[in-house]
Amino acid sequence: MIVALAGGVGGAKLAHGLYHTLAREPERLAVVVNTGDDFDLYGLHISPDADTVLYTLAGIANPETGWGIAGDSFAALEMLRRYGDDAWFRVGDRDLATHLRRTELLRAGRRPTEVLAALVAALGVRARLLPMADEPVATVVTTPDGELAFQDYFVRRGHRDPVSGVRFAGIERARPTAEARAALAAAEAVIFCPSNPIVSIGPILAVPGMRALVRAAPGPRVAVSPIVAGRALKGPADAMLAALGHESSAYAVAALYRDLLDGMVIDRQDAEQAARIEALGMRVLVTDTIMRDEEERRRLAADVLHFAGELRPARQSMEPPT
Ligand code: FO1
């Protein structure tokens, strides 16, 4: 089993590359997705990061935005506008069906893990997609205007507010699911996708017990930096790292994960950081990490898996004999 930790568009892209690289056995891939971005709108439960990975693996993601469905229409949103709603969150008509179905199944008493599995199966995706927990967790950011719910900060206000703090409401009641535990216990490799380390991977690792499960995974743990040449490829990860007192660099991302990683993948543009990152106690692969098209997703995924394969003997020799 290859376990990927993902949130947001960058995470979905690498998960897609891994899915294709494991083409003959796609069921070997399990993607643990951030649910701290989940929220309720129009009485529906929306799980943006899960849906971004779902649509990307199903081959129906909107290629321009990375989220939402390619070629979707917005008739429902236009009608809501006529009723006076400001319709700040752009839910397409087909996307709306996902939120309707998810909400219906949740109200019928199914666990979020079961609901996501049903959506995955219906769209013909053969990898496992696993919410980080079945309990509700909500990312909240502190800004000069006070605390903001994540989608308010990110979408409604365009992630322009300086962030001085982040918390994950409800995290103390969350637990890794039986499915996530089983996947990590069987992991030949754990891949931290190039997702925001604070608000995408951060909530996953904050689930009580999750870090211990990642640390105990039998295979090597490898992260791909979402920061290239000091900048986030998408979203506010660079500004957020800086505002929270970190460097905005691949090194800072490696330092945040240092107790969990065997290897770090950084872009050629950051090659000069390799020695500093290795001094944190992990190996470094320098390669092209920017995924402009599907070919680049597959190539990066293959590089990452090959690198993990090289780290496997070192990791296994660290395991106590059973
Ligand atoms: N992101 C936006 O920037 N604007 C939107 O209107 C928006 C709508 C949206 C609808 C469904 C969905 O699954 C995701 C959507 N996203 C939108 C993306 C999303 O909320 C963020 O990218 C993530 O939460 C950050 O990982």
Boltz pocket constraint, residues with backbone or C-beta under 6 A from the ligand:
constraints:
  - pocket:
      binder: B
      contacts: [[A, 7], [A, 8], [A, 9], [A, 37], [A, 47], [A, 48], [A, 49], [A, 51], [A, 52], [A, 67], [A, 68], [A, 88], [A, 89], [A, 90], [A, 91], [A, 92], [A, 95], [A, 151], [A, 154], [A, 155], [A, 200]]
      max_distance: 6.0
